[in-house]
Amino acid sequence: MMQTGDEDVPLRDGQETLPEPVELPNAEPRKGAHEDERGPRQGACEDPATR
């Protein structure tokens, strides 16, 4: 999903817009993914640790 949107922007604008638009969209989804991973990550760590 991210690749499709990121590729559309840089391909249309150019190389100069690649770093600018990529940083903004990458930072937004990155925060969400981190929060989501935090939940399942803690549970997985506790499973093997409790065992």
C-alpha distances in whole Angstrom, upper triangle without the diagonal:
4,6,5,7,9,10,11,13,15,16,17,19,20,20,22,19,17,18,18,15,13,16,15,11,11,14,13,10,13,16,14,13,17,18,17,18,21,22,21,23,26,27,26,28,31,31,32,34,36,37
4,5,5,6,8,10,11,12,14,16,17,17,17,19,16,13,14,15,12,9,12,12,8,8,11,11,8,10,13,13,12,15,17,16,17,20,22,22,22,25,27,26,28,31,31,32,34,36,37
4,6,5,6,8,10,11,12,14,15,16,15,17,15,12,14,15,12,10,13,13,10,10,14,14,12,13,17,16,15,18,20,19,20,23,25,24,24,28,29,28,30,33,33,34,36,38,39
4,6,5,6,9,11,11,12,14,15,16,18,16,13,16,16,13,12,15,15,12,12,16,15,14,16,19,18,17,20,23,21,22,25,27,26,27,30,31,31,33,36,36,37,39,41,41
4,6,5,7,9,10,11,13,14,15,16,13,12,14,14,10,9,13,12,9,10,14,13,12,15,17,17,17,20,22,21,22,25,27,27,27,31,32,31,33,36,37,38,39,41,42
4,5,5,6,9,10,11,12,12,13,10,8,10,11,8,6,10,10,8,9,12,12,12,14,17,17,17,19,22,21,22,25,27,27,27,30,32,31,33,36,37,37,39,41,42
4,6,6,6,8,10,10,11,13,11,9,12,13,10,9,13,14,11,12,16,16,15,17,20,20,20,22,25,24,25,28,30,30,30,33,34,34,35,38,39,39,41,44,44
4,6,5,6,9,10,12,14,11,10,13,14,11,11,14,14,12,14,17,17,17,19,22,22,22,24,26,26,27,30,32,32,32,35,37,36,38,41,41,42,44,46,47
4,6,5,6,8,10,11,8,7,10,10,7,8,12,12,11,13,16,16,16,18,21,21,21,24,26,26,27,30,32,32,32,35,37,37,38,41,42,43,44,46,48
4,5,5,5,6,8,6,5,8,9,8,8,12,13,12,13,16,17,17,19,22,23,23,25,27,28,28,31,33,33,33,36,38,37,38,42,42,43,44,47,48
4,6,6,8,10,9,8,12,13,11,12,15,16,15,16,20,20,20,22,25,25,25,28,30,30,30,33,35,35,35,39,40,39,41,44,44,45,47,49,50
4,6,9,11,9,10,13,13,12,13,16,17,16,18,21,21,21,23,26,26,27,29,31,31,32,35,37,37,37,40,42,41,43,46,47,47,49,51,52
4,7,8,6,8,11,11,10,12,15,15,15,17,20,20,21,23,25,26,27,29,31,32,32,35,37,38,38,41,42,42,43,46,47,48,49,52,53
4,6,6,7,10,11,11,12,15,16,16,17,20,21,22,23,26,27,27,29,32,32,33,35,38,38,38,41,43,42,43,46,47,47,49,51,52
4,5,5,8,10,10,11,13,15,16,16,19,21,22,22,25,27,26,28,31,31,31,34,36,37,36,39,41,40,41,44,45,46,47,50,51
4,6,7,8,9,11,12,14,16,16,18,20,22,22,24,26,27,28,30,32,32,34,37,37,37,39,42,41,42,45,46,46,47,50,51
4,6,5,6,8,10,11,12,14,16,17,19,19,22,23,24,25,28,29,30,31,34,35,34,37,39,39,40,43,44,45,46,48,50
4,6,6,6,8,10,11,11,14,16,17,17,20,22,22,23,26,27,27,29,32,32,32,35,37,36,37,40,41,42,43,45,47
4,6,5,6,9,10,10,12,14,16,16,18,20,20,21,24,25,25,27,30,31,30,33,35,35,35,38,40,40,41,44,45
4,6,6,7,9,10,11,13,15,16,17,20,20,21,24,25,26,27,30,31,31,33,36,36,36,39,41,41,42,44,46
4,5,5,6,8,10,11,13,14,16,18,18,20,22,23,24,26,28,29,29,32,34,34,35,38,39,40,41,43,45
4,6,6,6,8,10,11,12,14,16,16,18,20,21,21,24,26,27,26,29,31,31,32,35,36,37,38,40,42
4,6,5,6,9,10,10,12,15,15,16,18,20,20,22,25,26,25,28,30,30,30,33,35,36,36,39,41
4,6,5,7,9,10,11,13,15,16,18,19,20,22,24,26,25,28,30,30,31,34,35,36,37,39,41
4,5,5,7,8,10,11,12,14,16,17,18,20,22,23,24,26,28,28,29,32,34,35,36,38,39
4,6,6,6,9,10,10,12,14,15,16,18,20,21,21,24,26,26,27,29,31,32,33,35,37
4,6,5,6,9,10,10,13,14,15,16,19,21,20,22,25,25,26,28,30,31,32,34,36
4,5,6,7,9,10,11,13,15,16,18,20,20,22,24,25,26,28,30,31,32,34,36
4,5,5,6,9,10,11,12,14,16,17,18,20,22,22,24,26,27,29,30,32,33
4,5,5,6,9,10,10,12,15,16,15,18,20,20,21,24,25,26,27,30,31
4,6,5,6,9,10,11,13,15,15,17,19,20,21,23,25,26,27,29,31
4,5,5,6,9,10,11,13,14,16,18,19,20,22,24,25,26,28,30
4,5,5,6,8,10,11,11,14,16,16,18,20,21,23,24,26,27
4,5,5,6,9,10,10,12,14,15,16,18,20,21,22,24,26
4,5,5,7,9,10,11,13,15,16,17,19,21,21,23,25
4,5,6,7,9,11,12,13,15,16,18,20,21,22,24
4,5,5,6,8,10,10,12,14,15,17,18,20,21
4,6,5,6,9,10,11,12,14,16,16,18,20
4,5,6,7,9,10,11,13,15,16,17,19
4,6,5,6,9,10,11,13,14,15,17
4,5,5,6,9,10,11,12,14,16
4,6,5,6,9,11,10,12,14
4,5,5,6,9,10,10,12
4,5,5,7,9,10,11
4,5,6,6,9,10
4,6,5,6,8
4,6,5,6
4,6,5
4,5
4
